[in-house]
Amino acid sequence: MPKKGHKWAKKQRLKRSQQYRGKGNPFHGKKHTEEVRNKIGQLRKGVWNGFGFKKGHIPWNKDLKGIHLSPKSEFKKGMRLPHKSYRRGKNHPSWKGGVSGKYRQKYLEKLVGRIKPKKCEVCERKGKIYFDHDHKTKQFRGWICSNCNFILGHAQDDPKILMSLMRYLKKNGE
């Protein structure tokens, strides 16, 4: 079933196309002057046509090596892009207060009373370690890696599901 305004838009489009066909078009039978054609040609020169630049156009970065921005926004070596300098922590436009980055980690360690380990407490793999907590009681459970955190999340923190997964692996595994 078409959307509410869809039918009207289709009718309106049809009406407009018929209105401006042939002699209904104010530009019907008129041609551009030589001067206007030259101006249009100048404007179109070097325009991206979807497959590449049109013939005769030499891009501004033809003989430059490496990554370059357009000449207007070119920057010197060592300068940071402006959008990266204000996007972190308190400098971010949507900052609402709180703790971020390394301060957050120190805050969590102090809150829990344990230093964040380099290995997961479940599988003992190295990698990114997350603060794990019980979603019902909000109590800290431990520091775990992203894989273990993913498994717990998809098992909905239910030991029954995890035990049935363990039985399944023993039954069908090696």
N, C-alpha and C positions, 0 to 999 in steps of 0.2 A: 504494500500500500504506500503510495507516495506521501511525502511529508506535507504538512499544511500549506506552506507557501510555495511549494514546488510547482503546482499546476499554474498558479498565477504567474510565476516567473517565466514559465515556458511560453504561456500565451503572450506575455508582455514582450519577450524576446522575439517571437514570431512577428508580432505587430510592428516592432521597431525595424526588423530586417526588411519587411515589406514596405514600410514607410520610406526608407532611404534607398530603395532599389531604383536604378535607372534615373528618370527625370525627377523623382522625389528627393534625390541627393543634391544638396546645394552645390556640390563640386562636379556634377555630371557635365561632361563635355569640356570642362576646363582643363588646361595643361599648365604645368609649372613653367615659369620663365627660365631662361638660361642661367640667370644670376641665382635664382632659388635652387636650381638643380646643382649648381656648383657648391652652394652652401651646404646642401644636404649631403653631397659627396664628401665634403671636408669633415662634416660631423660623423659620418659613418666610417671614415678611415680609421683603421685600427680597432674596430669594435669586435669584441668576442662574439662569434656566431654559434657557439656551442660545440664546435669541432676544433677550433683553433682561431688564431687571429687572421683577419682578412689579409689578402696580398698587399704588399707595400708597407706593412706596419712593422716597425722594429721595436720590440719591447724595451723598456727602460733598463732592464737588468741583463741584457744580452751578454756582455763580456765580463760580468761580475761573477766571482767564484764564491761558493758558500751560501749561507742563508742570508737574505736581505729583505728588509721591509721596503715599502714604497719610499721614494725619496723624501716625501713629506714627513714620514714617521721614522726615518732612519735614526738609529741611536749608536752611541760610541761604545766600545768594548768596556766591560765592567759595569755598565749601567744596568739596572734592573728594569723590567717592564713595569709600568705603573700599576697595572691591575694586580700584580702579585704582592706588592708591598703593603697594601692595606687589607688584604683578604684573610689575615690570620688573627685569631684571638680578639682582643679588645678593638683592634683596628677594622674588623669586619663590619660592613654596614648593618648587618642584622644581629649584632652582638647584644645580648640581653643580660650580661653579667654572668658570673660563675667562674669555673676553673677550666683551664685548657692545657693541652700538651703535657709537658713534663711536670707541670704543677699538679695536674690532675692525677698522674701516677703517684706522686709523692703524697698527695692527699688521700688516695685510696690505700696506700701502704700504711699510712698513719692510722687511718680509720680501722683497718683490719688487724693491724699489729704484726703483720708479716711482710717481708720484702718480696717484691715480685720476682719469681725465679726465672731463669733462662730457659727451663724445660717445662713441659706440660706435666701436671701432677698425675694425670691419668695414663697417658701413653709414653711419657718421657721423651717426646720429640722436641727438637728445637724449632723455633719459629715465632710467629706472633702469638703472644699470650694474652688471654682475656680474663677479666674479672667476672667470675661466675657467681651467681646468687640465686636463691630460691625465689621464684616470682610470687609465691603466695605469702611467705613470711618475710621476704626481703632480707633474709640472712645470707651472709657471705658463705660460699661453700668451698671455694678454692680458685687457683689460677690454672686455667686450661687453654689448650690451643684451639684454633679455629675449627679444626675437624671435629674434636670432641664436643665443642660448643654446638656445632651444627647437629651432631648426632643427638645430644641431649634435647635440643630444641625440637627436632622432628619426632622424638619419642615422647614429647610433651612432659618430660621429667618423670615419666611413669616407670618404676622399676619392673613392673609386669611386662611391659613392652620390651624392655631391654633384656630381661631374662628369656622371653620367648625368642628374641633375635639370637641370643646365645645358644639356645637349644637348636634352633634352625641351622646355625652354622656348624654345630657339632654333628648334627644328623647328616647334613649335605656336604660338609667340608671334608678336609683330609683326615 
